[in-house]
Amino acid sequence: MERLRGRSARECRRHEEWHDADARRDGNAGRGAATPLQRLERRESMLNSRLEGVRKLKAALEPLYQLFGAEQKQMADKLLLPPMMGMM
C-alpha cells in the first residue's frame, strides 16, 4: 500500500512539473498552466508547421518520383517514408 502511495505522489509531482513546463512555454509562468484553448492553439500551430513541411517534401518528391522507372519506384516505395504507425 505504501508503494502505491509513493507511486501516486510521484505521478502527481510529474503532472505538476508538466503543467509548470506548459505554463513556461506559453509565457504564463507564475500564472498557472495554459488553458485548454491555449494548448489547442499551440497544437494547431505545431500541426500547421508540420503540414507545411510535408507539403514542401511532397513538392520536392513528386517530380523526382515521376522520373523513376518501375524498379526504382518499387525501391523508393520501400525506402522513402514508411507507412505511419498511428497519429503523431
DSSP file with accessible surface (Angstrom, degrees, kcal/mol):
  #  RESIDUE AA STRUCTURE BP1 BP2  ACC     N-H-->O    O-->H-N    N-H-->O    O-->H-N    TCO  KAPPA ALPHA  PHI   PSI    X-CA   Y-CA   Z-CA
    1    1 A M     >        0   0  157      0, 0.0     4,-2.0     0, 0.0     5,-0.1   0.000 360.0 360.0 360.0 -40.3    0.0    0.0    0.0
    2    2 A E  H  >  +     0   0  136      1,-0.2     4,-2.4     2,-0.2     5,-0.2   0.887 360.0  54.0 -64.1 -38.3    2.9    2.4    0.9
    3    3 A R  H  > S+     0   0  221      1,-0.2     4,-2.5     2,-0.2    -1,-0.2   0.898 107.3  51.8 -61.6 -38.8    4.4    1.7   -2.6
    4    4 A L  H  > S+     0   0  106      2,-0.2     4,-2.5     1,-0.2    -2,-0.2   0.913 109.1  49.0 -65.2 -41.5    1.2    2.7   -4.2
    5    5 A R  H  X S+     0   0  146     -4,-2.0     4,-2.4     2,-0.2    -2,-0.2   0.917 112.0  49.0 -63.8 -42.7    1.0    5.9   -2.3
    6    6 A G  H  X S+     0   0   25     -4,-2.4     4,-2.2     2,-0.2    -2,-0.2   0.906 111.7  49.1 -62.9 -41.4    4.6    6.8   -3.2
    7    7 A R  H  X S+     0   0  151     -4,-2.5     4,-2.3     2,-0.2    -2,-0.2   0.919 110.9  49.8 -64.4 -42.9    3.9    6.0   -6.8
    8    8 A S  H  X S+     0   0   69     -4,-2.5     4,-2.2     1,-0.2    -2,-0.2   0.905 109.9  51.0 -63.3 -40.4    0.8    8.2   -6.8
    9    9 A A  H  X S+     0   0   40     -4,-2.4     4,-2.3     2,-0.2    -1,-0.2   0.911 109.3  50.8 -64.9 -40.5    2.7   11.0   -5.2
   10   10 A R  H  X S+     0   0  112     -4,-2.2     4,-2.5     1,-0.2    -2,-0.2   0.912 109.8  50.4 -63.1 -41.6    5.4   10.7   -7.9
   11   11 A E  H  X S+     0   0   94     -4,-2.3     4,-2.4     1,-0.2    -1,-0.2   0.900 109.4  50.9 -64.0 -40.1    2.7   10.9  -10.6
   12   12 A C  H  X S+     0   0   70     -4,-2.2     4,-2.5     2,-0.2    -2,-0.2   0.918 110.3  49.4 -63.2 -42.5    1.2   14.0   -9.0
   13   13 A R  H  X S+     0   0  127     -4,-2.3     4,-2.7     2,-0.2    -2,-0.2   0.920 111.0  49.7 -62.8 -43.2    4.6   15.7   -9.0
   14   14 A R  H  X S+     0   0  132     -4,-2.5     4,-2.5     2,-0.2    -1,-0.2   0.909 110.3  50.7 -60.8 -41.8    5.2   14.8  -12.6
   15   15 A H  H  X S+     0   0  109     -4,-2.4     4,-2.4     2,-0.2    -2,-0.2   0.926 111.4  47.4 -62.7 -43.4    1.8   16.2  -13.5
   16   16 A E  H  X S+     0   0  116     -4,-2.5     4,-2.5     1,-0.2    -2,-0.2   0.908 111.8  50.6 -64.6 -40.9    2.6   19.4  -11.7
   17   17 A E  H  X S+     0   0  118     -4,-2.7     4,-2.7     2,-0.2     5,-0.2   0.905 109.1  51.7 -63.3 -40.2    6.0   19.6  -13.4
   18   18 A W  H  X S+     0   0  118     -4,-2.5     4,-2.6     2,-0.2    -2,-0.2   0.933 110.8  47.6 -61.8 -44.9    4.3   19.1  -16.8
   19   19 A H  H  X S+     0   0   49     -4,-2.4     4,-2.5     2,-0.2    15,-0.3   0.902 111.4  51.2 -63.8 -39.2    1.9   21.9  -16.0
   20   20 A D  H  X S+     0   0   90     -4,-2.5     4,-2.3     2,-0.2    -2,-0.2   0.930 111.8  46.4 -63.3 -44.5    4.7   24.2  -14.9
   21   21 A A  H  X S+     0   0   26     -4,-2.7     4,-2.4     1,-0.2    -2,-0.2   0.903 111.2  53.1 -63.6 -39.3    6.6   23.5  -18.1
   22   22 A D  H  X S+     0   0    0     -4,-2.6     4,-1.7    -5,-0.2    -2,-0.2   0.922 109.1  48.9 -61.2 -43.5    3.5   24.1  -20.1
   23   23 A A  H  <>S+     0   0    4     -4,-2.5     5,-3.5     1,-0.2     6,-0.5   0.915 110.1  51.1 -65.1 -40.8    3.0   27.5  -18.4
   24   24 A R  H ><5S+     0   0  155     -4,-2.3     3,-1.3     4,-0.2    -1,-0.2   0.917 108.2  52.2 -63.4 -41.5    6.6   28.5  -19.1
   25   25 A R  H 3<5S+     0   0  134     -4,-2.4    -1,-0.2     1,-0.3    -2,-0.2   0.862 112.8  45.4 -61.4 -35.3    6.2   27.6  -22.8
   26   26 A D  T 3<5S-     0   0   43     -4,-1.7    -1,-0.3    -5,-0.2    -2,-0.2   0.402 116.8-112.2 -89.9   3.1    3.1   29.7  -23.0
   27   27 A G  T < 5S+     0   0   43     -3,-1.3    -3,-0.2    -4,-0.3    -2,-0.1   0.749  87.1 117.1  73.4  21.9    4.7   32.6  -21.1
   28   28 A N    > < +     0   0   21     -5,-3.5     3,-2.9    -6,-0.2     4,-0.3   0.095  32.6 153.6-108.0  21.7    2.3   32.1  -18.2
   29   29 A A  T 3  S+     0   0   62     -6,-0.5    -9,-0.1     1,-0.3     4,-0.0  -0.250  74.6  13.9 -56.1 132.9    5.0   31.2  -15.6
   30   30 A G  T 3  S+     0   0   87    -10,-0.1    -1,-0.3     1,-0.1     3,-0.1   0.338 115.7  78.2  83.5  -7.9    3.6   32.1  -12.2
   31   31 A R  S <  S-     0   0  179     -3,-2.9    -2,-0.2     1,-0.4     2,-0.1   0.244 104.3-102.0-113.1   8.8    0.1   32.5  -13.6
   32   32 A G        -     0   0   43     -4,-0.3    -1,-0.4   -12,-0.0     3,-0.1  -0.231  56.1 -38.8  95.3 174.0   -0.8   28.8  -13.8
   33   33 A A  S    S-     0   0   37      1,-0.1   -13,-0.1    -3,-0.1   -14,-0.1  -0.204  72.5 -84.6 -71.6 161.5   -0.9   26.3  -16.7
   34   34 A A        -     0   0    3    -15,-0.3    -1,-0.1     1,-0.1   -11,-0.1  -0.294  47.8-109.7 -62.7 151.0   -2.1   27.2  -20.1
   35   35 A T     >  -     0   0   69      1,-0.1     4,-2.5    -3,-0.1     5,-0.2  -0.353  31.3-104.1 -75.0 163.5   -5.9   27.0  -20.7
   36   36 A P  H  > S+     0   0   83      0, 0.0     4,-2.5     0, 0.0     5,-0.2   0.901 124.0  52.6 -56.8 -37.6   -7.2   24.2  -22.9
   37   37 A L  H  > S+     0   0  122      2,-0.2     4,-2.5     1,-0.2     5,-0.2   0.908 108.1  49.8 -65.8 -40.1   -7.8   26.8  -25.6
   38   38 A Q  H  > S+     0   0   62      2,-0.2     4,-2.3     1,-0.2    -1,-0.2   0.913 111.4  49.1 -64.2 -41.0   -4.2   28.0  -25.4
   39   39 A R  H  X S+     0   0   70     -4,-2.5     4,-2.6     2,-0.2    -2,-0.2   0.908 111.4  49.5 -65.4 -39.9   -2.9   24.4  -25.6
   40   40 A L  H  X S+     0   0  109     -4,-2.5     4,-2.9    -5,-0.2    -2,-0.2   0.904 109.9  51.3 -64.8 -39.4   -5.1   23.7  -28.6
   41   41 A E  H  X S+     0   0  122     -4,-2.5     4,-2.3     2,-0.2    -2,-0.2   0.916 111.2  47.6 -63.1 -42.1   -3.8   26.9  -30.3
   42   42 A R  H  X S+     0   0   57     -4,-2.3     4,-2.4     2,-0.2    -2,-0.2   0.932 113.1  48.3 -64.4 -42.3   -0.3   25.8  -29.7
   43   43 A R  H  X S+     0   0  145     -4,-2.6     4,-2.8     1,-0.2    -2,-0.2   0.915 110.3  51.8 -64.1 -42.0   -1.0   22.3  -31.0
   44   44 A E  H  X S+     0   0  119     -4,-2.9     4,-2.6     1,-0.2    -1,-0.2   0.923 110.0  49.6 -59.9 -42.8   -2.7   23.8  -34.1
   45   45 A S  H  X S+     0   0   70     -4,-2.3     4,-2.2     2,-0.2    -2,-0.2   0.920 111.6  47.9 -63.4 -43.5    0.3   26.0  -34.8
   46   46 A M  H  X S+     0   0  111     -4,-2.4     4,-2.3     1,-0.2    -2,-0.2   0.916 112.5  49.1 -64.4 -41.3    2.6   23.0  -34.5
   47   47 A L  H  X S+     0   0   88     -4,-2.8     4,-2.8     2,-0.2    -2,-0.2   0.895 109.4  52.0 -66.5 -38.3    0.4   20.9  -36.8
   48   48 A N  H  X S+     0   0   89     -4,-2.6     4,-2.3     2,-0.2    -1,-0.2   0.912 110.0  49.5 -62.7 -40.9    0.3   23.7  -39.3
   49   49 A S  H  X S+     0   0   72     -4,-2.2     4,-1.9     2,-0.2    -2,-0.2   0.916 112.2  47.8 -63.1 -42.7    4.1   23.9  -39.3
   50   50 A R  H  X S+     0   0  126     -4,-2.3     4,-2.3     2,-0.2    -2,-0.2   0.913 110.2  51.8 -65.2 -41.8    4.3   20.1  -39.7
   51   51 A L  H  X S+     0   0   70     -4,-2.8     4,-2.7     1,-0.2    -2,-0.2   0.909 107.1  53.6 -61.3 -40.6    1.8   20.3  -42.6
   52   52 A E  H  X S+     0   0  107     -4,-2.3     4,-2.1     1,-0.2    -1,-0.2   0.922 109.2  49.0 -60.4 -41.9    3.9   23.0  -44.3
   53   53 A G  H  X S+     0   0   38     -4,-1.9     4,-2.4     2,-0.2    -1,-0.2   0.899 110.4  50.4 -63.9 -41.1    6.9   20.7  -44.1
   54   54 A V  H  X S+     0   0   80     -4,-2.3     4,-2.7     1,-0.2    -2,-0.2   0.919 109.7  51.0 -64.2 -40.7    5.0   17.8  -45.5
   55   55 A R  H  X S+     0   0  161     -4,-2.7     4,-2.4     1,-0.2    -1,-0.2   0.896 110.2  49.2 -64.9 -39.5    3.8   19.9  -48.4
   56   56 A K  H  X S+     0   0  136     -4,-2.1     4,-1.8     2,-0.2    -1,-0.2   0.918 111.9  48.8 -65.0 -42.4    7.4   21.0  -49.1
   57   57 A L  H  X S+     0   0   88     -4,-2.4     4,-2.7     1,-0.2     5,-0.2   0.930 111.8  49.0 -63.1 -43.6    8.6   17.5  -49.1
   58   58 A K  H  X S+     0   0  127     -4,-2.7     4,-2.9     1,-0.2    -2,-0.2   0.918 108.4  53.5 -62.5 -43.3    5.8   16.3  -51.4
   59   59 A A  H  < S+     0   0   63     -4,-2.4    -1,-0.2     1,-0.2    -2,-0.2   0.860 114.4  42.3 -61.7 -33.8    6.5   19.2  -53.8
   60   60 A A  H  X S+     0   0   69     -4,-1.8     4,-0.8    -5,-0.2    -2,-0.2   0.871 118.5  43.8 -79.2 -37.2   10.2   18.1  -54.0
   61   61 A L  H  X S+     0   0   44     -4,-2.7     4,-3.2    -5,-0.2     5,-0.3   0.861  99.6  69.3 -79.3 -34.7    9.5   14.4  -54.2
   62   62 A E  H  X S+     0   0  101     -4,-2.9     4,-1.9     1,-0.2    -1,-0.2   0.922 102.6  41.1 -56.2 -51.9    6.6   14.3  -56.7
   63   63 A P  H  > S+     0   0   78      0, 0.0     4,-0.8     0, 0.0    -1,-0.2   0.898 117.1  50.0 -66.9 -34.6    8.6   15.4  -59.8
   64   64 A L  H >X S+     0   0   86     -4,-0.8     3,-1.1     1,-0.2     4,-0.7   0.943 109.0  51.2 -65.3 -45.9   11.5   13.1  -58.8
   65   65 A Y  H >< S+     0   0   57     -4,-3.2     3,-1.0     1,-0.3    -1,-0.2   0.867 103.8  58.9 -60.7 -36.7    9.3   10.1  -58.2
   66   66 A Q  H 3< S+     0   0  123     -4,-1.9    -1,-0.3    -5,-0.3    -2,-0.2   0.772 101.5  56.0 -65.6 -24.4    7.7   10.6  -61.7
   67   67 A L  H << S+     0   0  143     -3,-1.1    -1,-0.3    -4,-0.8    -2,-0.2   0.680  88.0 102.0 -79.7 -18.1   11.1   10.2  -63.3
   68   68 A F  S << S-     0   0   47     -3,-1.0     2,-0.1    -4,-0.7    -3,-0.0  -0.341  70.4-128.3 -68.2 147.0   11.7    6.8  -61.7
   69   69 A G     >  -     0   0   36      1,-0.1     4,-2.7    -2,-0.1     5,-0.2  -0.300  38.8 -90.8 -80.1 175.1   11.4    3.6  -63.6
   70   70 A A  H  > S+     0   0   82      1,-0.2     4,-2.1     2,-0.2     5,-0.1   0.905 127.8  47.5 -57.3 -44.3    9.2    0.8  -62.2
   71   71 A E  H  > S+     0   0  164      1,-0.2     4,-2.0     2,-0.2    -1,-0.2   0.904 112.4  49.4 -66.6 -40.8   12.1   -0.9  -60.4
   72   72 A Q  H  > S+     0   0  111      1,-0.2     4,-3.0     2,-0.2    -2,-0.2   0.887 109.4  52.6 -65.5 -38.0   13.2    2.4  -58.9
   73   73 A K  H  X S+     0   0   58     -4,-2.7     4,-2.8     2,-0.2    -2,-0.2   0.906 107.4  52.0 -64.4 -39.6    9.7    3.2  -57.7
   74   74 A Q  H  X S+     0   0  127     -4,-2.1     4,-1.2    -5,-0.2    -2,-0.2   0.925 112.8  45.0 -61.8 -42.7    9.5   -0.2  -56.0
   75   75 A M  H  X S+     0   0  106     -4,-2.0     4,-2.1     1,-0.2     3,-0.4   0.929 113.3  49.8 -67.0 -43.6   12.7    0.6  -54.2
   76   76 A A  H  X S+     0   0    8     -4,-3.0     4,-3.2     1,-0.2    -2,-0.2   0.886 105.4  58.1 -62.1 -38.3   11.6    4.1  -53.3
   77   77 A D  H  < S+     0   0   95     -4,-2.8    -1,-0.2     1,-0.2    -2,-0.2   0.839 111.6  42.1 -61.0 -32.0    8.3    2.7  -52.0
   78   78 A K  H  < S+     0   0  161     -4,-1.2    -1,-0.2    -3,-0.4    -2,-0.2   0.842 124.2  34.3 -81.5 -34.9   10.2    0.6  -49.6
   79   79 A L  H  < S+     0   0  122     -4,-2.1     2,-0.5    -5,-0.1    -2,-0.2   0.805 102.5  73.4 -94.7 -34.0   12.8    3.2  -48.5
   80   80 A L  S  < S-     0   0   76     -4,-3.2    -1,-0.0     1,-0.2     0, 0.0  -0.740 111.5 -21.0 -92.7 129.3   11.0    6.5  -48.6
   81   81 A L  S    S-     0   0  119     -2,-0.5    -1,-0.2     1,-0.1     3,-0.1   0.929  74.7-141.7  45.5  74.2    8.5    7.5  -45.9
   82   82 A P        -     0   0   93      0, 0.0    -4,-0.1     0, 0.0    -1,-0.1  -0.207  40.7 -73.0 -58.0 156.6    7.5    4.1  -44.4
   83   83 A P        -     0   0  120      0, 0.0     2,-0.2     0, 0.0    -2,-0.0  -0.217  57.9-110.0 -53.3 140.2    3.8    3.8  -43.5
   84   84 A M        -     0   0  128     -3,-0.1     2,-1.0     1,-0.1     3,-0.1  -0.475  17.7-133.9 -75.5 145.6    3.0    5.8  -40.4
   85   85 A M        -     0   0  176     -2,-0.2    -1,-0.1     1,-0.1     0, 0.0  -0.784  65.0 -53.4-100.1  87.2    2.1    4.0  -37.2
   86   86 A G  S    S-     0   0   57     -2,-1.0     2,-0.2     2,-0.0    -1,-0.1  -0.095  95.5 -29.6  75.7-173.7   -1.0    5.8  -35.9
   87   87 A M              0   0  188     -3,-0.1    -2,-0.0     1,-0.0     0, 0.0  -0.493 360.0 360.0 -78.4 146.9   -1.3    9.5  -35.3
   88   88 A M              0   0  136     -2,-0.2    -2,-0.0    -4,-0.0    -1,-0.0  -0.831 360.0 360.0-116.4 360.0    1.7   11.5  -34.4
